[in-house]
Amino acid sequence: MANKLISEMGLPKSIANIFAARNINTAKDALSLTEFELMELLDVGMADVTSAVAHISAVVSPPYQTALFLMEQRLQNEQFAGHLPTRLKGLDDALCGGIPFGVLTELVGPAGIGKTQFCLKISLLASLPASYGGLEGHVVYIDVESKFSSRRIIEIGSTSFPEIFHRKGMAQEMAGRILVLRPTSLSEFTESLQQIKVLLLQQQVKLLVIDSMAALISGEYDQGAPRQHSLGWHISFLKSLAEFSRIPVVVTNQVRSQRRDEHKKMLKLKRELTNMILMLLLLWEFIGLILSPFVLCLKLNQVRGTLRWRNLQCHHP
């Protein structure tokens, strides 16, 4: 909207011609100047400048939206796009039917809570035939921490859907629909994003899983470099993939306690200080062993000197 032409905004023709004559052609050109600068540059009165700026601002500014309108619009879009049921009644009720299509869903929790197991379960559900409530499509699974287990997938399927997985060849067919990528760094993941976009179109992908985003970036930023910019870019790209392909995109993340990290740092510092004190004590003991003969000789010399002085006093009263 900033590059919208002033000539297309419905200003009075006389004012629009003055803007064009002064080479102020877009809304950005006009709004980048103060009203006093425009008044001097256009050689018109303050009232005309104020009116023109107000009109340009009204045209290019997006209309306001209430929170209620945004919520209703989101619910409407989710109902229209559909959901991937998780088969967990309480969760599906809370999510209005399951994991929504066309949006990015973040699964957050501490290590060991079951995030990967949940991702394996929904990957299986997405690959199931439509007659069994599945999406009958492929799944792209970004396995960053190498936790993906095909054996676990078969176990979940055999337990939850025995009528399907006990058929000959069905387990292999379901597992064959899950495409696993294992980038070892953030740069590799960045390079594979375009490949993922092609897969979404060619392989009839119905679900994208990234497990986990935190592990993907932690390795390259252990030195304390800022990572918000890079993370924000990748999340934005994944969100655009979800909206473009109208599929659910699930990203997992770990919750890390700041107090726990600080406690670990304090324990490490305490161990380092203890080791340093032990080294100093050993060094002091070593120095004492080296200097002890010299100290003994010095004391003997002092004793001899004292005895000699007393002998002299005895011979010379």
KALIN-V619432 format. One record per residue. D_LAST is the distance of its C-alpha to the last C-alpha in whole Angstrom. Layout:
d_last:D_LAST
d_last:D_LAST
This chain:
d_last:117
d_last:115
d_last:117
d_last:120
d_last:123
d_last:123
d_last:127
d_last:127
d_last:126
d_last:129
d_last:128
d_last:130
d_last:132
d_last:131
d_last:127
d_last:127
d_last:128
d_last:126
d_last:123
d_last:125
d_last:125
d_last:121
d_last:120
d_last:119
d_last:121
d_last:119
d_last:117
d_last:114
d_last:115
d_last:116
d_last:113
d_last:110
d_last:111
d_last:111
d_last:114
d_last:113
d_last:113
d_last:116
d_last:118
d_last:117
d_last:117
d_last:121
d_last:122
d_last:123
d_last:122
d_last:120
d_last:122
d_last:124
d_last:120
d_last:119
d_last:122
d_last:122
d_last:118
d_last:119
d_last:122
d_last:120
d_last:117
d_last:120
d_last:122
d_last:118
d_last:116
d_last:117
d_last:119
d_last:116
d_last:117
d_last:116
d_last:114
d_last:117
d_last:119
d_last:116
d_last:116
d_last:119
d_last:120
d_last:117
d_last:118
d_last:122
d_last:120
d_last:119
d_last:122
d_last:124
d_last:121
d_last:121
d_last:118
d_last:116
d_last:116
d_last:113
d_last:115
d_last:112
d_last:115
d_last:112
d_last:111
d_last:114
d_last:115
d_last:112
d_last:113
d_last:117
d_last:118
d_last:115
d_last:113
d_last:115
d_last:116
d_last:115
d_last:112
d_last:108
d_last:107
d_last:103
d_last:102
d_last:98
d_last:96
d_last:93
d_last:92
d_last:94
d_last:97
d_last:100
d_last:100
d_last:101
d_last:103
d_last:105
d_last:106
d_last:107
d_last:109
d_last:111
d_last:111
d_last:113
d_last:115
d_last:116
d_last:117
d_last:120
d_last:123
d_last:125
d_last:127
d_last:124
d_last:122
d_last:120
d_last:121
d_last:122
d_last:120
d_last:116
d_last:113
d_last:110
d_last:107
d_last:104
d_last:101
d_last:98
d_last:95
d_last:98
d_last:98
d_last:102
d_last:104
d_last:107
d_last:107
d_last:106
d_last:109
d_last:111
d_last:110
d_last:110
d_last:114
d_last:115
d_last:114
d_last:115
d_last:118
d_last:119
d_last:123
d_last:122
d_last:119
d_last:121
d_last:123
d_last:123
d_last:121
d_last:121
d_last:117
d_last:117
d_last:119
d_last:117
d_last:114
d_last:115
d_last:116
d_last:112
d_last:111
d_last:107
d_last:105
d_last:101
d_last:99
d_last:96
d_last:95
d_last:96
d_last:97
d_last:99
d_last:101
d_last:102
d_last:104
d_last:105
d_last:107
d_last:110
d_last:110
d_last:110
d_last:113
d_last:115
d_last:115
d_last:116
d_last:119
d_last:120
d_last:119
d_last:120
d_last:117
d_last:117
d_last:113
d_last:110
d_last:106
d_last:103
d_last:100
d_last:98
d_last:97
d_last:94
d_last:93
d_last:95
d_last:93
d_last:89
d_last:88
d_last:89
d_last:87
d_last:84
d_last:82
d_last:83
d_last:86
d_last:88
d_last:91
d_last:94
d_last:96
d_last:96
d_last:97
d_last:99
d_last:101
d_last:102
d_last:103
d_last:105
d_last:107
d_last:107
d_last:109
d_last:111
d_last:112
d_last:113
d_last:115
d_last:117
d_last:117
d_last:118
d_last:116
d_last:113
d_last:109
d_last:107
d_last:103
d_last:100
d_last:97
d_last:94
d_last:92
d_last:88
d_last:86
d_last:83
d_last:81
d_last:81
d_last:80
d_last:77
d_last:76
d_last:76
d_last:74
d_last:71
d_last:71
d_last:71
d_last:68
d_last:66
d_last:66
d_last:65
d_last:62
d_last:61
d_last:61
d_last:59
d_last:56
d_last:57
d_last:56
d_last:53
d_last:51
d_last:52
d_last:51
d_last:48
d_last:47
d_last:48
d_last:45
d_last:43
d_last:43
d_last:43
d_last:40
d_last:38
d_last:37
d_last:35
d_last:33
d_last:32
d_last:31
d_last:29
d_last:27
d_last:26
d_last:25
d_last:23
d_last:21
d_last:20
d_last:19
d_last:17
d_last:16
d_last:15
d_last:12
d_last:11
d_last:10
d_last:9
d_last:6
d_last:6
d_last:6
d_last:4
d_last:0
